[in-house]
């Protein structure tokens, strides 16, 4: 069962680097990622090598996040990620 973490990023240099460093500094691997850029920010949905450590790292760094259980129904794969983002008002087109 994979947990998808949704993180909103500010539209400024270093936002993505801060997130990646927060996880990397604790030895957490990003195993899946989908991102969307918006006018003044963006959102990432990601899975990692360690759900508990990710939860702790994001919390300790003050990075707000939401969790979504990919095994909780039809939310698996790209469609599930796209639906999760759509629920937050973010439109994603598959190409």
Steps between C-alpha positions, in 0.01 A plus 500: 500500500658827387425830665497802271605823670370826351718806562433852373806696393547876484601653167851600601848363445595221735151376593546164333861478618389556861252214474754267338768591755260447789443144382852429375664614822311219676580238237145496362473410132227650279359196319223671302419860422244706307520878495293788375612863466241771549511880473642568845590153624462136433423164648687173517361159575770254594562157645813421695703211635376558857156643577563552871835670451347722228218602733752587772741683268229717345349574840835589655579731208162673525402391150121456482382182331202273448504121478305276263488121516538361147344168607177666612321448171526629146773749584790288377732606221504822304120530495491495878766765524323711240171463688669596827640816343166578334331490839734782598408706194811408299440388141736244350507380140655167403718532190 
